[in-house]
Amino acid sequence: LVNQLPEANLILLRHLFGVLHHIEQNSGVNQMNAFNLALCIAPNMLWLPSPTGPEEESRSTKKVALLVQFLIENSREIFGGDIASLF
């Protein structure tokens, strides 16, 4: 699915998740594991196109957070093992 994105979007996601992966690798010092990062980032990444009630927004945010957490934890496999070389 990621490979179907336009090249500019893929590059942006590689860099974003490269940074998030790097932060997560230092979670012993900064307390920002993939779950915590996902909770912070998810509400800014994807949202419902039309206003809904608080319950639906909460469910949606949780789903997006799970996706972001998965992408952080598996960023090397998804975006390439050389993701750390972006730094």
N, C-alpha and C positions, 0 to 999 in steps of 0.2 A: 504494500500500500504506500509506504514511504517513497518508493522508487517511482511511483506514478505522479508525484508532486512536481510542479515546475522547478527547474534547477535553482532559481533564486530562493524559493521557499525551503527547499531541501538544505541549501547552504545555511540559511538562517537557523533552521531547526538543529542542524549539526552543531553550530556554534553555541546556540542557547543550551542544548542538552550537554554539550561539552563542558560548559561552565558549571551547570548544575551537577554534573557527574563529578567534576573536580571538587566542588564544595562538599558533596556527599562523601567523597573519599577522605575528607578531613573532619568527619562528623565526631570523632573522638575528642577533638579540640573545640569545634564550633557548635556542637549539639544539633547540627542541621543534617539529619539523615534524610533519605529519600522521601519518607512519609511527611516529615516536617516541611521540607522544601515544596512538596506537592501541595500541601495545604496553603502555603503562602502564594504559590504561583498559579494554581488552577483557576481561581476566580478571574484572573486576568487573561487567561488563554482562550477559553471557550465559554460562551454563554448562550442562553436561549434567545432566539430572534425576537420574541414578543414578550411583554411583561406577563408574568404568571404569579401565582400565589407563593408565599414563603416556603411552603412544603415542597412544591415542585422545584423551586430554585435550590433548595437544600439537597434534594435527591440528585439534581443535575450536577451540582458542585461536587458532591461525593463521587459521582461517576467520573467526572473529569479529573479529580484528584487521583483516583485509582489509575487512570490512564497515564497521567503525568508521572506518578510514582513508578509505574511499569517502565516507561520510557527512560527515566533516570537510571533505574536499576539495570536495565538491559541496553543502555546506550551504545556500548562497545559492539554488541551483536547487531544492533539495528542500524547504527550510523557508521560502523567500521571500527576495527580495533585500534586504529591510529587516532582516535578522537582526542587523546591527550596531546598529540602533536600540534593541535591547534594553538597551544600556548607556547 
